[in-house]
Amino acid sequence: MKVFPASLLLCSLCLWNAPFGDAFSLSPQRANNHNNVRGTSKTRLYYDIQRDPSNENVWNVLATTERWITEMLTSTTETPLSRKEVSYVCEASEDTAMVLANIFRKLKEARQMGEAHGEEQEELSEQAEGPRSPSSIRNTQVLVIPANADMKDWSVFDTLVTAINQARRSARDYVTDVSLDRLDNDEEENDKEWVVSVNCAHLHPGFGQKTPEEELKELQDDADAEVDLNLQEYKEKRLLARRSPFPSIVVEVRAMPQPVYTPPPPQAQPVREEPRAEESLEDEEEEGSMADPDSDFVQALELLFSKSSLNDEKSKDTDFYDSIGSHLEEVTTVTPLTMAQTWISQNDDKFDITKCAFTTTDTPHVDEAYEFLFTNLAMQSTQFLGSGEGEAQKRQYLVLSNFCPSSATSMEKFAREADNIIRTLPTLKDKVEIECFHPEHVEGDKRCPVPVFVLQWKD
């Protein structure tokens, strides 16, 4: 459906299914058909919808946010959103857990966009005959959240975004398969990995509002200080630039090739005077008078060489079976899910087949693991938070076979950060408990063959 408003702006209405939740997007792109937009703005507005919207007027929300950002961009050049391509998505879900899942989904999609752009540029560079300078990418998306009650409170929203960014910073230290592969690539120096950064900021109608206690403390601190009118005006303008019509998350992705560091020029070595013959003889005598290695060091070397010699000596039968096994592919019907189910049914005292559910994923990425966790939490909150009927999924086991399989510490940190995010939300903080099982867990009764997260819903 094409609409031609007074400004002669070409709009096209497109509908398709989104992966999770109620998502409506408005993204400006340049039109390819110049005949249809002759003499008009080369901009198209794309909308998408999965199911019936909530009570909020989604189209009005997107149009209002787009108009507000346009006014901010035209009024000043100091706003961080200037000189960028900005797209808009409306998250119309009222469920807090689903909103969280969709926030991490947008962060995941931004990371994937940057990585895909880097791979595409590397392929083009390999196919080019001569030298080619790759192009970087910078994209911004605004996720508008108008319908969720928790997000309308500025203090809750600010604390939530702070917890999300803290969890993302902590993820840099996790020992995952992705980080291990990156170390291997750095050692081999074969792949030119791009620098992909994803930033998450927030806008809110009450951005910067302070509680009465904070205002009183600020007045007490500024009682004896000089008042700078220019500084106060600057702070007010900065706050107004972030007070959007609706609570919003701003996700920015940047992808660029790694910078080339040139080594510093070699420094001229000072001329060293040759020692006299008598001094060199004295130095040789001192070096020759070094203490002999102790017996423990010699025994350690002998033990090391004896082990290596034993390992090199293989029998003919061993070589025969090794040659056969190298050409056979082992096929097994045991999956990580069945291994987890078997172990949990035998070792978890809280396991009840009538109240438990299992879900599995093979993702190694942290942002996708957060999306998976909060999507499963949304299943629980949708079922129990309103009516509270049913007992089928009050204890959910999330099997993540490829997530931090070699580091129980990283998995515990992930669970702790997820719990911190949940504790910032009034509707969920007293309803959910998180625990984890891992093959290398410090407690013996929690050493499951595969990594597993547990979401326990409390009445």
Secondary structure, DSSP 8 states (H G I E B T S, - for coil): -EE--TT-B-EE------SSS-EEEEEEE--S-TTTTTTSB--EEE---SS---SS-HHHHHHHHHHHHHHHHHH-S-STTTTS-EEEEEE----HHHHHHHHHHHHHHHHHHHHHHHHHHHHHHHH-SS------EEEEEEEE--S-TGGGSHHHHHHHHHHHHHHHHHGGG---HHHHHHHHHHHHT-S---EEEEEEEEE-TTTT---HHHHHHHHHHTSSS---HHHHHHHHHHHHTT--SS-EEEEEEEEE--------------------HHHHHHHHHHHHT-----HHHHHHHHHHHHHHHHHH---HHHHHHHHHHTT--------HHHHHHHHHHHH-TT--TTTEEEEEE----HHHHHHHHHHHHHHHHHHHTTT----TTSEEEEEETTSSTT-HHHHHHHHHHHHHHHHT-TTTTTTEEEEEE-TT-SSGGG--SS-EEEEEE--
